[in-house]
Each structure stands twice: as structure tokens, then as C-alpha cells.
């Protein structure tokens, strides 16, 4: 993750986990009780998505990113537990950006509204924790060239802030 910089366009291949609000809350409650998490977060990336059910013959249904800010209250503790990256859409709080610097993490943005297209980059999907949460369960996804942009890097850079100045038009 240390070679990635805010503004880099990337294609992510490999295993990522999914988690949304309900799964995040359970992960934090587990950590607070001092128990072992149902998934090992060390070195992992979490995609903030609640995939739609797969149609017959499909690996997964539509799988577009959800708003990352809803996970901001949970993210620092998960980064401290070994999480290295997240994929979502929208801004991250100052506290999350600081956690990325402290724990050498990265925040990637995926294009919202493109869930059907992004699902084509998911080659396998299986629920691995909290199946009772349905689409908000934790899934293990195998990605193949999943497009994303580094928004926040491990050095504190924030693409959303720098891009405003870069693309500002006066007059």
C-alpha cells in the first residue's frame, strides 16, 4: 500500500472482503469484548458493498459501492486490527484519514451507480461471516481488474481536496 498515491488509478485483482454498517457494528462489538474476529483483517481490503442476489448463472448481482462515511466511526479500530484498505464512495473523515496514515492504509473510490458493471469484475463470491445479515453479511470476493482510484493514501494525501484546486476554473 505504501507505493500507492492519491490520484492513482488502479485495477484491483485478488481477494477482498465486504462489509457494511451491520457487519461493522458486529466486528467492533467483537473487538470490544476481546474476542477473536470471524475473519482475519490483517492485510485485508474491505469493499463497502451489499451485493444484490445473483441471477441464475451469475457469480453475484449488482455490486456497487455504498457511502463510506457511514463506516467512519468503525474504520479506525478496524485499521488498528490490521485492515489495510477500503473501497467505497465519498469522503472520509479526518479521523479515518489519520488512521490510514497511522496504519499505512489506503482508501479507494469506485464509481457509484455502476454496480452492474463492477459485478463483472467479481469472479467468485462466498459468504464467510454473519450469514443472517443477508446482503450485509461478510463476503469473500475474488476480483479481476476491478477499477478504482486511490483517494486517500498512507501519507495523508486526499484526492478530493487536491482535485478541487486542480480543476477550479476562475471567471
N, C-alpha and C positions, 0 to 999 in steps of 0.2 A: 504494500500500500504506500510505502514511502516514495516510490517513484512516480506516483500519480499526483497531478497538479490540477487545481481548479481550472476548468475550461477544457480539459482533455476529453475528447470523445473516445469512448471505449466500446468494445464488444465483449461482454462477459460470457465465458464458457466455463462450465463446471457446476458444482453443486452449490445451491443457495437454499436457505430455509425461508419459510414465510411466517409472518405473524402480524396480527392486527391488535386492536385495543384489548379484546378479551384475553387473548393469549399472553400479551404483555403483562396484563394485570396478574395473571396466574404465575408467570415467571417471577415477577417481583415478589409476590406473596411467598413463593417457594424459597427464594433467596432470603427474605426476611425471617423465615422460620429456620434458616440454617440448613435446609435440606438440599439434596442434590437435584439439579435441574433435569428434566426429562430428555433434554438434548444438550450436547456439549457445544457451548458457544465459542470455544477457543478457535480463533482464526476464521470464524464464520461471517457470512453476509446474510442479513435478513432483508427480504423483499416485503414491503408493506403492501400486501395484496390479499384479497379474499376471493380466490378464483371461482368463477361460475362453474356449475356442473358441466362435465364433458358430454358432448353429444356422442351418440354411438360411433365408435371408430376413432374418436379424437382422444388425445392424451389428456387434455384439460379444456375447460371452457374459457371464455374471455378472462384475461388476467392482467388488467391494467392497474397501475399504482394508485394507492389511496393517499390521502393527505398526510404527510409526515409529521406535521406539527402536533397531531393528536397523540403521537408516541413520545413527544419530547420529555414528558415527566418521567418516563421509564428508561429512556435511552442511556443516560449517564451510568446508571447501575449496571445495565447490560454490557456497556463498553468496559466497565471495570471488571466484569466477569469474563472478558475475553473477546467479545464481539468486535469485529474489525471494520465492518461496513454495513451500510443500509442503502436500500433502493426505495425511492418513493417519489413524491412530487411536492413542490412547495418549499417554503423557507424552513430553516431550523433555527431554534432559539440560541441565544448567546451561550447558555449553559451546555447545550449539545455541542456547539462548535468548540467550546473549551474541552469537553470530554474527548472529542476527536483528536485534538492536539495532545492531550494528556496520555491517551491510549493508542496513539498512532492509527487513527481510524479515518474513514472516508465516507462521505455521503454522495451517492449517485442519484441523479434525477432521470426518470424515464418519462416518456411523453404521455401525459394524461389523455384519455379519450381514444387511445389506440390499443385497447385491451385485446381485441381480436387479432390484430397484427402481432402484438407481443407474444401472444399464446403460441404462435407458430415457431417461436424460438425456444419453446419448452419441449424437450424431447422425452421427459419422463416426469411423473408426479406421483407421490405417495404420501398419505397422511402418516405422520410419525409420532404425534403427541396431541392430546386433547381432542380426540375424535368427536366428542359430544358437542364441540363448538361448531360443527358443520364447516361452512366455508371459512370460518375464522380459526379452524384447527391449525396446528403447525404442520406444514408440508415440507417434504424434501423435493426440490425441483432440480432437474438436470437441465442446464441452459446451454444453448449453442448459438454463440454470436448474438447475444441479447444486447441491443443498443442502449447506451446510457451516456450521460455526461457527468463528469466529476464537478459537483457544485461546491462542496467543502472538502478541503484536503487536510492532511495531518499537520500542516504548517500554519493553519489559521486562515487561509485564503477563502473568500466567499465569492463565487462567480456572480451571484445575484447582485452584490454590491458593486463589484468592479465593472460589470456589464452595463449598469446604468450610466456610469460616466463615459464608458467607451462608445456607447451608442446614442448618447444625448445629442439632440440637434438643437442648436440655438437659432432663434429667429423665426 
